[in-house]
Amino acid sequence: MAEEKDNSTLYIGGIILVTIIGVFILKGRETEHLQSGASTASTQAAFDAANAKRKATANNFQ
């Protein structure tokens, strides 16, 4: 009788390899939206305006 090879180690190794590659792809795409300058600038401008309004209406008892 011919002995059958146990390929479970290859399957598990393949699954681990695919998982690691997938994680790197997803981590690379995770910060793509932060690289767009227009939306970041508009968000920063909105934050600055809201912060200035908050400071102007704050109760300063000095």
JOKAGI-V899721 format. One record per residue. N is the residue number from 1. PHI is phi in degrees with one decimal (NA if undefined). PSI is psi as a letter, one per 40 degrees, with the letter a starting at -180 (* if undefined). OMEGA is omega in radians with two decimals (999 if undefined). Layout:
BEGIN
N/PHI/PSI/OMEGA + N/PHI/PSI/OMEGA
END
This chain:
BEGIN
1/NA/h/3.11 + 2/-82.1/h/3.12 + 3/-80.1/h/3.11 + 4/-90.6/h/3.10 + 5/-77.0/i/3.07 + 6/-92.1/h/-3.08 + 7/-92.4/e/-3.10 + 8/-63.7/d/3.11 + 9/-64.7/d/3.10 + 10/-65.7/d/3.13 + 11/-64.3/d/3.14 + 12/-64.4/d/3.09 + 13/-61.2/d/3.10 + 14/-64.7/d/3.12 + 15/-64.0/d/3.12 + 16/-63.5/d/3.14 + 17/-62.7/d/3.12 + 18/-63.3/d/3.12 + 19/-64.3/d/3.14 + 20/-64.3/d/3.11 + 21/-63.2/d/3.11 + 22/-61.9/d/3.12 + 23/-63.8/d/3.12 + 24/-63.7/d/3.11 + 25/-65.1/d/-3.13 + 26/-67.0/d/3.11 + 27/-65.8/d/3.09 + 28/-67.3/d/-3.13 + 29/-85.0/e/-3.04 + 30/-63.0/d/-3.06 + 31/-106.1/e/3.13 + 32/-61.3/d/-3.10 + 33/-68.4/d/3.14 + 34/-78.8/e/-3.09 + 35/-84.5/e/3.13 + 36/-80.0/h/-3.00 + 37/-72.6/d/-3.05 + 38/-65.9/d/-3.11 + 39/-69.2/d/3.11 + 40/-67.1/d/3.13 + 41/-65.9/d/3.14 + 42/-68.4/d/3.09 + 43/-65.7/d/3.12 + 44/-65.4/d/3.12 + 45/-64.8/d/3.12 + 46/-65.1/d/3.11 + 47/-63.4/d/-3.14 + 48/-62.9/d/3.12 + 49/-65.2/d/3.13 + 50/-66.8/d/3.14 + 51/-68.5/d/3.10 + 52/-64.4/d/3.11 + 53/-64.9/d/3.13 + 54/-64.0/d/3.13 + 55/-66.8/d/-3.12 + 56/-69.5/d/-3.09 + 57/-97.4/e/-3.12 + 58/-71.8/i/3.09 + 59/-85.9/h/3.11 + 60/-108.2/h/-3.12 + 61/-102.5/g/-3.13 + 62/-117.0/*/999
END
